Amino acid sequence: MDALIPVVNKLQEIFSCLGAELVHLPQIVVVGSQSSGKSSVLESIVGRDFLPRGSGIVTRRPLVLQLVNVASQDDRKQAAGGDNGFAAEEWGTFLHCKNKILVDFEEIRQEIVDETERMTGTNKGISPEPIHLKIFSPHILNLTLVDLPGITKVPVGDQPVDIEQQIREMVVNYISNPNSLILGVTAANTDMATSEALKLARDIDPDGRRTLAVITKLDLMDAGTDAVDVLTGRVVPVKLGIIGVVNRSQHDINVNKSIADAIQDEQSFLQRRYPSLANRNGTKHLAKTLNRLLMHHIRLCLPELKTRVNVLTSQYQSMLNSYGQPIQDHSATLLHIITKFAAEYCHTIEGTAKNIETSELCGGARICYIFHETFGRTLESIDPLTGLTTLDVLTAIRNATGPRPALFVPEVSFELLVKRQIKRLEEPGLRCVELVHEELQRIIQHCSTNNTQELLRFPKLHDAIVEVMMGLLRKRLPVTNEMVHNLVAIELAYINTKHPDFSDAAMVSASVNSSQAEALQDGSRKWKGERAEERGPEERWRNPGFTELPGHSRGHINLLDTPVPISRKLSLREQRDCEVIQRLIKSYFLIVRKSIQDSVPKTVMHFLVNHVKDNLQSELVGRLYKSQLLDNLLTESMDVAAQRTEAAAMLKALQRAGQVISEIRETQLW
């Protein structure tokens, strides 16, 4: 089980190189107020002076401290990289120094100061970027600890005004890791109930399953007081326990009192002041407790950690595959992308694409909707007689007869009026072409964003394909519009009154006469009265010179100077003629509308949709497959290249992490 902590140390090194926080590794996070003695506790556990000291905030960046026990000479050689001439008993290495071995712990302290100032400057500001330090010694236990800046309240000097918030966010970020243990450090000469460290720990870990409390400076309590109630958990209970320690005073540090002597004095103090609690407190007991808790915590977290690494490995492998491999053959790559895009475009129109939209209609389904719903309903909503009043029909009949009264309904008036109505079918047809053209443009974007990852990888090729496609569609639009215009012109060119579905004029006239005869039989007397009233105006028309107009006295008035009445009561014959023309117009218009409703979709499919499908690939190859364009078109996006590099590095790290975890035997977990 002692091998578990080195395994986590290896994983920490693997992921820290990438700056990734995808995997939460088990570690001990040291939290406490400023000057509560956190650094002194860590130095006591290590047994060496190596942390920066001073007044105010000293720890300004997280320090990830990995302690590795190397008992034998062979272990030391292996840890030092196999150097047979290496004879040091204790040494340290920094990750940012490429594992350069530092034997002098004063150099380690100075390197921490220099690296902190390199990132944060000298203004007492903080940075969340961690420093990774690994210490090898035969006198320590395997541990992984994170020393965080002390919690402060008031900014001093030129510190940022939000220094308290920055430190709090950094602490919360580390202790929120569900796989971390929280080591809350509180000075004994302060009220434990006001401990900022324990308050934060309780907020994040309300059950207390991950929290261990450390009480420092037991020797600095006021005379006549002791920490028995605090150490036994009567004041603030902590589930994992409360351990008291005695730190070196500033005087001890100034006179270079060794940590070994300080630990002996600590044991003497505990035996003298707290004899019943001495064996459960002190730095040595704290180190053993941390080692035991960390190994137990790692054992609990390892199965979930292994699953997490495997899932992430699969995800990053898929992500790397989606970014594609570096290009070997430019010609083959270009042909492959063009062919794939053309196939996706055609499949989207035909409805056989792999990624079918479920939120809205697209591709061929939307084109079908345009044909049969939008265009079809628009045509059906057009009334054959819209815009034609009875007076318009009557005027057209009279104009067609010239100066002679007509015995029969003139055919010219029918053709004139029906052509006027047929022309109204052209605008919906052109609108149908426009809607299908817009949908074909939308399919280009649909294919390039949803189905073809390579187009995102090569933005210049994507732009070139879109430009060629837009040009092809623009080229076909006037051809299709002209054909729709011709369809209507064809109908206007020849009014086929012998069409099988067209109502015969004689039959229509007979039908109208029959209905009028029935009306006459039912009300002959009424008809005579109406006829008598109608004779007055007709006789006035027959009078060549004079009539009496309302508001005028009898006299000579030229009727040519009077306005034509907008509406008047029609005679029976005029009613019959108008009704015949209207019925014929309606009958013929419905025939033409049915023909246009059938012909326009076929025209759009042939001249626009099918032509684009059939000529898409050849157009793309002809315009883009040129040797002088290959390098430019296949210039990879900088974002995709960076993402591929990042994904490859993360995948490699995850694979290494998987190998490290898989080396652990099941027996090592117990």
C-alpha positions in Angstrom: 0.0 0.0 0.0 3.0 2.3 0.4 3.3 2.3 -3.4 0.1 4.1 -3.9 1.4 7.6 -3.0 4.3 7.4 -5.5 1.8 6.4 -8.2 -0.3 9.5 -7.5 3.0 11.6 -7.6 3.7 10.2 -11.1 0.2 11.0 -12.2 0.6 14.5 -10.8 3.7 15.0 -12.8 2.1 13.7 -16.0 -0.9 16.1 -15.8 1.0 19.1 -14.4 3.1 19.3 -17.6 -0.1 20.0 -19.5 -1.7 22.3 -17.0 -4.8 20.1 -17.1 -7.4 19.7 -14.4 -9.5 17.1 -16.1 -8.5 14.4 -13.5 -8.8 15.2 -9.8 -5.9 13.5 -8.0 -5.8 12.6 -4.3 -3.7 15.1 -2.4 -3.6 16.9 1.0 -4.4 20.7 0.8 -3.0 22.8 3.6 -5.4 25.7 4.5 -4.9 28.3 7.2 -4.9 32.0 8.0 -1.8 34.1 7.3 1.0 33.4 9.9 -0.9 30.5 11.4 2.2 28.3 11.0 1.4 26.3 7.8 4.9 26.6 6.4 6.4 25.6 9.8 4.3 22.5 9.9 5.5 21.4 6.4 9.1 22.0 7.4 8.7 20.0 10.5 7.2 17.1 8.5 10.1 17.3 6.0 12.7 17.9 8.6 14.6 20.6 6.7 14.4 24.4 6.3 13.4 25.1 2.7 10.4 27.4 2.6 10.6 31.2 2.3 10.1 33.1 5.6 9.3 36.6 6.5 6.5 38.9 7.7 3.2 39.2 6.0 2.2 37.0 3.1 5.1 34.8 2.1 3.5 31.9 0.2 2.0 33.6 -2.9 1.7 30.6 -5.2 0.4 27.1 -4.5 3.3 24.8 -3.7 2.7 21.2 -4.7 5.1 19.3 -2.4 5.7 15.6 -3.1 7.7 13.8 -0.4 9.4 10.6 -1.5 11.0 8.1 0.9 14.3 6.7 -0.4 15.6 4.4 2.3 18.4 2.4 0.5 21.3 3.5 -1.6 19.8 1.7 -4.6 16.6 3.7 -4.2 18.5 6.9 -4.1 20.4 6.1 -7.3 17.3 5.2 -9.1 15.5 8.3 -7.9 18.5 10.4 -9.0 18.3 9.0 -12.5 20.7 6.2 -12.2 23.7 8.4 -11.4 26.3 6.1 -9.8 28.3 9.0 -8.5 25.4 10.5 -6.7 25.9 10.2 -2.9 23.6 12.8 -1.4 21.1 11.6 1.2 18.5 14.3 0.7 17.8 16.4 -2.3 15.0 18.2 -4.2 13.9 18.8 -7.8 11.6 21.3 -9.4 9.4 20.4 -12.3 10.0 23.7 -14.1 13.8 23.1 -13.8 13.5 19.9 -15.8 14.2 17.8 -12.7 17.5 19.5 -12.0 18.8 18.1 -8.7 19.3 20.6 -5.9 21.2 19.3 -2.8 21.4 22.5 -0.9 18.1 23.3 0.6 19.0 27.0 0.7 19.0 26.8 -3.1 15.6 25.2 -3.0 14.3 28.1 -0.9 15.8 30.7 -3.2 14.4 28.9 -6.3 10.9 29.1 -4.7 11.4 32.9 -4.1 12.7 33.5 -7.7 9.9 31.4 -9.3 7.3 33.2 -7.3 8.5 36.6 -8.2 8.9 35.6 -11.8 5.1 35.0 -12.0 3.7 37.4 -9.4 6.3 40.2 -9.2 7.4 41.8 -6.0 4.2 43.5 -5.1 2.9 40.8 -2.7 0.3 39.7 -5.3 -0.7 36.0 -5.7 -0.9 33.6 -8.7 -2.9 30.4 -9.0 -0.1 28.8 -11.1 1.4 26.1 -8.9 5.1 25.3 -8.2 5.9 21.6 -8.2 8.7 20.5 -5.8 9.7 16.9 -5.1 11.9 16.1 -2.1 13.7 12.8 -1.6 14.8 11.7 1.8 15.1 8.6 3.9 13.7 10.5 6.9 10.3 11.3 5.5 7.1 9.4 4.7 5.5 9.4 1.3 3.1 12.3 1.1 1.6 14.8 -1.4 0.7 18.2 0.1 -0.3 21.5 -1.4 0.7 24.6 0.5 -1.7 27.5 -0.3 -1.3 31.3 0.5 -2.6 32.2 3.9 -6.1 33.6 4.2 -5.9 37.4 4.8 -8.5 40.1 5.3 -6.9 43.5 4.6 -4.6 44.2 1.7 -1.3 45.7 2.7 1.2 47.7 0.7 0.5 47.5 -3.0 -1.5 44.3 -2.8 -4.6 44.2 -5.0 -7.7 45.5 -3.2 -9.5 42.1 -3.8 -6.6 40.0 -2.4 -9.0 38.4 0.1 -11.4 37.3 -2.7 -8.5 36.0 -4.8 -7.1 33.9 -2.0 -10.5 32.6 -1.1 -11.3 31.5 -4.7 -7.9 29.8 -4.9 -8.5 27.9 -1.7 -12.0 26.9 -2.6 -10.8 25.7 -6.0 -8.3 23.3 -4.4 -10.4 22.0 -1.6 -13.5 21.5 -3.9 -11.6 18.6 -5.5 -13.6 15.6 -4.0 -10.4 13.6 -4.0 -8.4 16.0 -1.8 -8.0 15.9 2.0 -8.2 19.2 3.8 -5.6 20.0 6.5 -7.0 23.0 8.4 -4.3 24.8 10.3 -5.3 27.0 13.3 -3.1 28.7 15.9 -3.7 27.7 19.5 -3.6 31.3 20.7 -6.7 32.1 18.7 -10.3 31.1 19.2 -10.9 27.9 17.2 -14.5 28.8 16.7 -13.4 31.8 14.6 -11.0 29.7 12.4 -11.2 30.7 8.8 -9.7 27.5 7.7 -12.2 25.3 9.5 -15.1 27.5 8.3 -14.1 27.1 4.6 -13.5 23.4 5.1 -17.0 23.0 6.7 -18.6 24.9 3.8 -17.0 22.7 1.2 -17.0 19.4 3.2 -20.0 19.7 5.5 -19.8 16.0 6.5 -16.2 16.4 7.6 -15.1 13.2 5.9 -12.1 14.9 4.3 -11.1 17.4 7.0 -8.2 17.0 9.5 -7.4 19.9 11.9 -3.9 20.9 13.1 -3.5 23.2 16.2 -0.1 25.0 16.1 1.7 27.2 18.6 0.5 25.2 21.7 3.4 26.7 23.6 2.2 30.3 23.0 -1.1 30.0 24.8 -1.9 32.4 27.7 -0.7 31.3 31.2 -3.3 29.3 33.0 -5.0 28.0 29.8 -4.6 24.8 27.9 -5.8 23.2 24.7 -7.3 20.0 26.1 -10.8 20.8 25.1 -9.7 21.9 21.7 -7.5 18.8 21.1 -10.2 16.4 22.3 -12.8 18.0 20.0 -15.1 19.4 22.6 -15.0 22.9 21.1 -15.2 22.1 17.4 -15.4 18.4 16.6 -13.5 17.3 13.5 -14.3 13.8 12.1 -10.7 12.9 11.1 -9.2 14.2 14.3 -7.4 17.2 15.8 -3.6 17.1 16.2 -1.6 19.6 18.1 2.0 20.6 17.3 4.6 23.0 18.6 6.5 25.1 16.0 9.9 26.7 16.2 9.8 30.3 17.4 11.5 33.1 15.5 14.2 33.1 18.1 14.8 29.3 17.5 15.1 30.1 13.8 17.5 33.0 14.4 19.8 30.8 16.5 19.6 28.1 13.8 18.0 25.5 16.1 17.6 22.3 14.1 14.2 20.8 13.4 15.3 17.5 15.0 16.0 19.3 18.2 12.7 21.2 17.9 10.8 17.9 17.5 12.5 16.5 20.7 11.5 19.7 22.6 8.0 19.3 21.2 7.7 15.8 22.6 9.1 17.0 26.0 6.5 19.8 26.0 3.7 17.5 25.2 4.7 15.0 27.8 5.0 17.8 30.4 1.8 19.7 29.6 -0.5 17.1 28.0 0.8 13.7 29.2 -2.5 11.9 28.3 -2.5 13.3 24.8 1.2 13.2 24.0 1.1 10.0 21.9 -1.7 11.4 19.7 -0.1 14.8 19.0 3.2 16.1 17.7 4.8 16.4 14.3 5.7 12.7 14.0 2.2 11.6 14.8 0.9 14.2 12.3 3.1 12.8 9.5 2.1 9.2 10.2 -1.6 10.2 10.3 -1.3 12.1 7.0 0.4 9.2 5.4 -2.2 6.7 6.6 -5.1 9.0 5.6 -3.7 9.7 2.2 -3.1 6.1 1.4 -6.5 5.1 2.5 -8.0 8.0 0.5 -6.1 7.0 -2.6 -7.3 3.4 -2.2 -10.9 4.7 -2.2 -10.4 7.0 -5.1 -8.3 4.7 -7.4 -11.2 2.7 -9.0 -13.0 5.9 -9.9 -9.8 7.5 -11.0 -9.0 4.6 -13.3 -12.5 4.8 -14.9 -12.1 8.5 -15.4 -8.8 8.1 -17.1 -10.2 5.4 -19.4 -13.2 7.6 -20.4 -11.0 10.6 -21.1 -8.6 8.5 -23.2 -11.5 7.4 -25.4 -12.9 10.9 -25.7 -9.5 12.4 -26.7 -8.9 9.6 -29.1 -12.1 10.4 -30.9 -11.4 14.1 -30.7 -7.9 13.5 -32.3 -9.4 11.4 -35.0 -11.9 14.2 -35.8 -9.0 16.6 -36.4 -7.5 14.3 -38.9 -3.9 13.3 -39.6 -1.2 15.5 -41.1 -1.5 15.7 -44.9 0.7 13.3 -46.9 -0.8 13.5 -50.4 -2.4 16.9 -51.2 -4.1 15.7 -54.4 -5.7 12.7 -52.8 -6.8 14.7 -49.8 -8.5 17.4 -51.9 -10.3 14.8 -54.1 -11.5 13.0 -51.0 -12.9 16.2 -49.4 -14.6 17.3 -52.7 -16.1 13.9 -53.2 -17.3 13.6 -49.6 -18.9 17.1 -49.8 -20.6 16.4 -53.1 -21.9 13.0 -51.7 -23.2 14.7 -48.5 -24.9 17.4 -50.5 -26.7 14.9 -52.8 -27.6 12.7 -49.8 -29.1 15.7 -48.0 -31.3 16.4 -51.0 -32.3 12.8 -51.4 -33.0 12.3 -47.6 -30.3 9.6 -47.2 -27.8 11.7 -45.1 -26.4 10.1 -42.0 -27.2 13.1 -39.7 -30.9 13.8 -40.3 -32.3 16.9 -38.8 -35.0 16.5 -36.2 -35.7 20.1 -35.3 -36.7 21.4 -38.7 -37.2 20.4 -42.4 -34.1 20.6 -44.5 -32.8 19.5 -47.9 -35.1 17.5 -50.1 -37.9 17.4 -47.5 -38.1 21.2 -47.5 -38.0 21.4 -51.2 -41.0 19.0 -51.3 -42.7 21.2 -48.7 -42.1 24.3 -51.0 -43.6 22.5 -54.0 -46.7 21.0 -52.5 -47.5 23.2 -49.5 -46.1 26.7 -50.1 -46.4 26.9 -53.9 -49.5 24.6 -54.2 -51.5 26.4 -51.6 -50.6 29.8 -53.0 -52.0 28.7 -56.4 -55.1 27.2 -54.9 -55.7 30.4 -53.0 -55.9 32.4 -56.3 -59.5 33.0 -57.3 -60.0 32.7 -61.0 -62.1 35.8 -61.1 -60.1 38.0 -58.7 -59.8 41.5 -60.1 -62.6 41.0 -62.7 -65.8 42.9 -62.0 -68.9 42.4 -64.0 -68.4 45.8 -65.5 -64.9 44.7 -66.7 -66.4 41.7 -68.4 -69.1 43.7 -70.0 -66.7 46.3 -71.2 -64.4 43.7 -72.7 -67.4 42.1 -74.5 -68.5 45.5 -75.9 -65.0 46.5 -76.9 -64.6 43.2 -78.7 -67.7 43.8 -80.9 -66.6 47.1 -82.3 -69.3 49.4 -83.6 -71.7 46.6 -84.4 -74.0 45.0 -81.8 -73.0 41.4 -81.2 -75.5 38.6 -81.8 -73.2 36.2 -79.9 -70.6 36.5 -77.1 -67.3 37.4 -78.9 -64.5 34.9 -78.4 -61.9 37.7 -78.4 -63.2 39.0 -75.1 -62.8 35.5 -73.5 -59.2 35.2 -74.6 -58.4 38.8 -73.5 -59.8 38.2 -70.0 -58.5 34.7 -69.5 -54.9 35.7 -70.5 -55.1 38.5 -68.0 -55.9 36.0 -65.3 -53.3 33.4 -66.4 -50.5 36.0 -66.1 -51.1 36.1 -62.4 -49.7 32.5 -62.2 -46.2 33.6 -63.1 -45.3 35.4 -59.9 -45.9 32.4 -57.6 -43.9 30.2 -60.0 -40.9 32.6 -59.8 -41.2 32.8 -56.0 -41.2 29.0 -55.9 -37.8 29.0 -57.8 -36.4 31.6 -55.4 -37.4 29.5 -52.3 -35.8 26.4 -53.7 -32.7 28.3 -54.6 -32.4 29.6 -51.0 -32.8 26.1 -49.7 -30.0 24.8 -51.9 -27.8 27.6 -50.5 -28.8 26.5 -46.9 -27.8 22.9 -47.7 -24.3 24.2 -48.5 -23.9 25.5 -45.0 -25.6 22.5 -43.5 -23.1 20.1 -45.1 -20.1 22.2 -44.3 -20.9 22.7 -40.6 -22.6 19.5 -39.6 -21.2 16.7 -41.7 -17.7 17.5 -43.1 -15.1 18.0 -40.4 -12.4 18.5 -42.9 -13.9 21.7 -44.1 -13.5 23.2 -40.7 -9.9 22.1 -40.7 -9.2 23.9 -44.1 -11.0 27.2 -44.0 -9.7 28.4 -47.4 -10.9 25.2 -49.0 -14.3 25.7 -47.3 -14.6 29.2 -48.6 -13.6 28.1 -52.1 -16.2 25.3 -52.2 -18.9 27.6 -50.9 -17.9 30.2 -53.6 -18.0 27.5 -56.4 -21.4 26.2 -55.2 -22.9 29.7 -55.0 -21.6 30.4 -58.5 -23.2 27.2 -59.8 -26.5 28.1 -58.2 -26.4 31.7 -59.4 -25.8 30.4 -63.0 -28.8 28.1 -62.9 -31.2 30.7 -61.4 -31.9 32.8 -64.5 -32.2 29.7 -66.7 -34.9 28.2 -64.3 -36.7 31.6 -64.1 -36.7 31.9 -67.9 -38.2 28.4 -68.2 -41.0 29.2 -65.7 -41.7 32.4 -67.6 -41.9 30.3 -70.8 -44.3 27.9 -69.2 -46.7 30.8 -68.6 -46.0 32.3 -72.0 -46.8 28.9 -73.6 -50.2 28.9 -71.9 -50.8 32.5 -73.1 -49.6 31.7 -76.7 -52.6 29.4 -77.5 -55.9 29.3 -75.7 -57.0 25.7 -76.4 -60.8 25.8 -76.2 -60.9 22.2 -77.4 -59.2 21.0 -74.3 -60.9 17.8 -73.1 -61.5 19.3 -69.6 -62.7 22.6 -70.9 -66.5 23.3 -70.7 -67.9 23.9 -74.2 -69.2 27.4 -74.8 -72.5 26.2 -76.2 -73.1 24.0 -73.2 -72.3 26.8 -70.9 -74.6 29.2 -72.8 -77.4 26.6 -72.8 -77.0 26.1 -69.1 -77.2 29.8 -68.4 -80.3 30.2 -70.6 -81.9 27.3 -68.9 -81.4 28.7 -65.5 -82.7 32.1 -66.7 -85.8 30.5 -68.3 -86.6 28.8 -65.0 -86.3 32.1 -63.3 -88.6 33.7 -65.8 -91.3 31.1 -65.3 -91.3 31.6 -61.6 -91.5 35.4 -61.8 -92.8 36.6 -65.2 -94.7 39.5 -63.7 -91.8 40.7 -61.8 -89.6 40.3 -64.9 -92.0 42.5 -66.9 -91.9 45.3 -64.4 -88.1 45.2 -64.3 -88.0 45.2 -68.1 -90.2 48.3 -68.2 -87.9 50.1 -65.9 -84.9 49.1 -68.1 -86.6 50.5 -71.2 -86.2 54.1 -69.8 -82.4 54.1 -69.9 -82.3 52.2 -73.2 -84.5 54.8 -74.8 -82.4 57.5 -73.5 -79.4 55.8 -75.2 -81.5 55.6 -78.4 -82.4 59.3 -78.2 -79.7 61.0 -80.3 -79.8 64.4 -78.7 -81.5 65.0 -75.4 -82.2 63.5 -72.0 -83.1 64.8 -68.6 -80.5 64.4 -65.9 -81.1 64.8 -62.2 -80.6 68.3 -61.1 -80.9 69.8 -64.6 -83.9 71.3 -66.4 -84.9 70.0 -69.7 -82.6 71.2 -72.4 -80.1 70.3 -75.0 -77.2 68.2 -73.4 -74.5 66.3 -75.2 -74.4 62.8 -73.7 -70.8 62.3 -74.9 -69.8 64.8 -72.3 -71.4 63.0 -69.4 -69.3 60.4 -67.4 -70.0 56.7 -68.0 -71.9 55.3 -65.0 -69.8 53.2 -62.7 -72.5 50.7 -62.1 -75.9 50.1 -63.4 -78.5 47.3 -63.6 -77.7 44.9 -66.3 -80.2 43.5 -68.8 -80.9 39.8 -68.9 -78.8 39.4 -72.0 -75.9 41.2 -70.4 -76.2 39.1 -67.3 -76.2 36.0 -69.4 -73.2 37.1 -71.5 -71.2 38.0 -68.4 -72.0 34.8 -66.6 -71.0 32.7 -69.7 -67.7 34.5 -69.9 -67.0 34.1 -66.2 -67.8 30.4 -66.2 -65.6 29.9 -69.2 -62.7 31.9 -67.6 -63.1 29.9 -64.4 -63.1 26.6 -66.3 -60.1 27.4 -68.4 -58.1 29.0 -65.6 -58.5 25.9 -63.4 -57.1 23.8 -66.3 -54.1 26.2 -66.7 -53.5 26.4 -62.9 -53.4 22.6 -62.6 -50.9 22.5 -65.5 -48.7 25.2 -63.9 -48.9 23.5 -60.5 -47.6 20.3 -62.1 -45.1 21.9 -64.5 -43.2 24.4 -62.2 -41.9 21.8 -59.7 -40.8 19.6 -62.6 -39.1 22.5 -64.2 -37.3 23.5 -61.0 -36.2 19.9 -60.4 -34.8 19.5 -63.9 -33.2 22.9 -64.5 -32.0 23.6 -61.0 -32.0 20.8 -58.4 -31.0 17.8 -60.7 -28.6 19.9 -62.7 -26.8 21.0 -59.6 -26.7 17.4 -58.3 -25.4 16.0 -61.6 -22.8 18.7 -62.2 -21.7 19.4 -58.6 -18.7 17.2 -58.4 -17.4 17.9 -61.9 -17.7 21.7 -61.3 -15.8 21.5 -58.0 -13.0 19.3 -59.5 -12.7 21.5 -62.5 -12.5 24.7 -60.5 -10.4 23.6 -57.5 -8.4 20.6 -58.5 -5.4 22.5 -59.9 -1.8 22.0 -58.9 -1.2 25.7 -58.3 -4.1 25.9 -55.8 -3.4 22.7 -53.7 -1.0 24.2 -51.1 -3.1 27.3 -50.6 -6.5 25.5 -50.3 -5.1 22.9 -47.9 -3.6 25.4 -45.6 -4.7 24.2 -42.2 -6.5 26.4 -39.7 -4.2 27.6 -36.9 -6.9 26.8 -34.3 -7.3 23.2 -35.6 -3.6 22.6 -35.6 -3.3 23.9 -32.1 -6.2 21.8 -30.9 -4.8 18.7 -32.6 -1.4 19.3 -30.8 -3.2 19.8 -27.5 -5.4 16.7 -28.0 -2.3 14.6 -28.9 -0.4 15.7 -25.9 -3.4 15.1 -23.6 -4.0 11.7 -25.1 -0.4 10.7 -24.6 -0.5 11.9 -21.0 -3.8 9.9 -20.4 -2.2 6.8 -22.0 0.8 7.1 -19.7 -1.5 7.7 -16.7 -3.4 4.5 -17.7 -0.2 2.5 -17.8 0.8 3.8 -14.4 -2.5 2.9 -12.8 -2.6 -0.5 -14.5 0.7 -1.4 -13.0 -0.8 -1.4 -9.5 -1.7 -4.9 -8.4 -5.0 -5.5 -6.7 -3.0 -6.8 -3.6 -1.4 -3.3 -3.3 -4.8 -1.8 -2.5 -5.1 -3.6 0.8 
